[in-house]
Amino acid sequence: MDKKAMHMWAFWLVIIGAINWGLIGLLDLNLVNNLLGGWPVIERIVYILVGISGLYLIVDKKK
């Protein structure tokens, strides 16, 4: 995967994570859990990917 595509995937995953945390803080609504609650393994993978994406963007920004 080229760097631009990787950056876009990471960007959108971080946006999803930020919106989810905002909804949790404001409305006590976990959107990821509501959408994927029936598949806890997939939900956990989404959370892991959001975290990895955040780290990727931090490291990429420092370069």
Rosetta blueprint (number, residue, H / E / L):
1 M L
2 D L
3 K H
4 K H
5 A H
6 M H
7 H H
8 M H
9 W H
10 A H
11 F H
12 W H
13 L H
14 V H
15 I H
16 I H
17 G H
18 A H
19 I H
20 N H
21 W H
22 G H
23 L H
24 I H
25 G H
26 L H
27 L H
28 D L
29 L L
30 N L
31 L H
32 V H
33 N H
34 N H
35 L H
36 L H
37 G L
38 G L
39 W L
40 P H
41 V H
42 I H
43 E H
44 R H
45 I H
46 V H
47 Y H
48 I H
49 L H
50 V H
51 G H
52 I H
53 S H
54 G H
55 L H
56 Y H
57 L H
58 I H
59 V H
60 D H
61 K H
62 K H
63 K L
